[in-house]
Structure formats: C-alpha cells, structure tokens
Amino acid sequence: MQQVDFIWHNGELVAWEDAKVHVLTHGLHYGTGVFEGERAYDTPHGTAIFRHRDHLERLFKSAELYYMPIPYTLEELRSATHELIAANELRECYIRPIVFRGYGQMGLYPLDAPVEVSIAVWPWGAYLGEEGKRVGVRAKISSWRRISPDSLIPHSKASGQYLNSVLAKIEASKSGYEESILLDHHGLVCEGSGENIYAIRDGEIITPPHTAGILDGISRKSIIQITRDLGHRVVERDLARAELYLADEVFMTGTAAELVPVREIDDHTIGSGQPGPITRELARVFDDALHGRDRRYLEWLDVVEVPSKTV
Ligand SMILES: Cc1ncc(COP(=O)(O)O)c(C=O)c1O
C-alpha cells in the first residue's frame, strides 16, 4: 500500500510508522472493532469527501450496536479527517476510520477495555481495477452464506464480521473469479463481499432489501436516488439466484469498488456480456456525483481545505 506521512490516532497526528497497537489489543483477538471506508475526490470545488456525515453516522451506529461508546463526537472525527487529509497534502484518497477495543482487558466481556480510534488515509485506486469498472467483472456465487441477522449484526460494519467476506473473497479468487456474491440465510441474493448488488430486468432495477442482511451501503443510497432522478424504476425486494443469471444487466456498488458492472456469474454471461445501457448511464452520473460534476448532488460533498503541495 502507498504510505503517507501521518495517521490520526487517539486525538493526535502520528507518523505513519508509529501508528501501532499492543499485541494484546482486544480487537485483534476478538474482532471487537467497527470501521468505515470513505473516499475523498479531487473535484472542481476542491478535495471533497463523499457523504462524509453519512459515513460517520453509520460508524456511530455500528459502534453503538456493539456497545462501544466512541470517545469523540462526530464533529471531532469530521474535523480530524479534514486535518489529516490536509496534513498529508492529499487531493484524493481512501479514508479508513476505525474504532476498536484496545489494550487493558482480555476475555469476552469487552466493556472494560478502552475504546481507541484511528483514522488512516492513503491513495487507493479502484478496488476491482479500472479494467473491471470498464468491461465488468466475473463473479461467483459463494458457498459461504452472508452472516445471518440472528448470529451477528449485518447492519454494523464490524471488523470481526469481515471474516465472512474474507472467506468468500478467497474462494472466488482461488476459483478464478474477481468477486463473490453471497446469498443470505434463506438462500436469496444478498450482496458482494464488499459491495451491494443490483439486477436490471425489463428496465427495472432490483436490489435486495435490508431484511436480506445487507450492509446499508452509502453508495446504494446514492444509486437508488440517482436511479429515481433519472426516471428509472427501482425496487428493493427479495432476489432469487436465477434472477441474476437471467438479468439483462447486473452491477455492484461500494465505496472501494465504486460502480462495477458484472459481466458473468457462475459462467453465465449476463445480457450481452458487456456493461448494459442503464449500468453505463448510472456509472456516468454516479462518477459525476463523486467528482462534484453534477450540481444535483453537490450537497453530498464535504469539502476539505488542502494546502498546495510544498515541493
Ligand atoms: C459487506 C459490504 N457490503 C456493502 C458495502 C458497500 O457499502 P458502501 O457503499 O457504504 O461503501 C460494503 C463496503 O463498505 C461492504 O463491506
């Protein structure tokens, strides 16, 4: 990964190589952490974090669901992120805030362990590659089911829960696919290992509902709004596996991956095997929204003052 100068750690900017924790950190052993993935883009209005407040609100909700009080306010974390991006002189970056149970208490009762907060930023290209965004990816339905809401909390973006995505991702990759698609505990379509999913059939966009155990994606919220603004019909409903194979178009969205068309699932070609017209239209408008080129979505941008590079 591409290293930068500073990381924000428990209220201070520290050098990248000094942002360390003890090996007996609670979160390292039991996965007791929650995090976010955000992006800042170089826009005509300056460097801007996409839907920053929505991401931070989700971070606070994720933490609350695991009884983890965050020792900073949302405003403090917002300005810490601005300060960090400015200190690193980054015009565009990925942003990773993490809240975790720290060092001081072992065992499964976590409430006496301290809660630590870090924010890291670094340049990070499209998660499934530029080529994937352009021509689409090949995906495989995972043999692993998405974590069920009666065992864990799919709505919380919690560190330990990502072992589920890790297993699915490894399986897909070892089988020669770029991404995995997980079914929910009922065998219905849920989402990708790190993306929400959409099928388009006869002009209608279908995406699995909250009851399927999805993560309530910020990109998903944005795509639903953009889709409606463009005059398309979007429905949140149960989606059978075969409906993916039979769809005219399939795509996925996530902060890391952005909008990625899916051209093949389990070796079935989706539609023509190329990104379809609605996917391409949504990708263009979403990309404009991310980069501050569409006036309708400027309210989604949180502009950061970044000093000019000191060479
Ligand atoms: C499991 C999972 N689903 C969906 C998403 C998409 O969410 P967002 O659009 O907020 O990045 C992510 C990415 O954070 C994810 O990890």
The ligand as a Gaussian input file, in Angstrom:
#p B3LYP/6-31G(d) Opt

LIG

0 1
 C      -20.150000      -6.075000       3.045000
 C      -20.331000      -4.768000       2.346000
 N      -21.473000      -4.519000       1.691000
 C      -21.690000      -3.358000       1.053000
 C      -20.734000      -2.359000       1.026000
 C      -20.990000      -1.068000       0.313000
 O      -21.141000      -0.019000       1.237000
 P      -20.723000       1.474000       0.882000
 O      -21.410000       1.822000      -0.375000
 O      -21.219000       2.268000       2.043000
 O      -19.256000       1.508000       0.757000
 C      -19.533000      -2.586000       1.691000
 C      -18.485000      -1.558000       1.710000
 O      -18.291000      -0.907000       2.685000
 C      -19.324000      -3.796000       2.369000
 O      -18.167000      -4.044000       3.020000

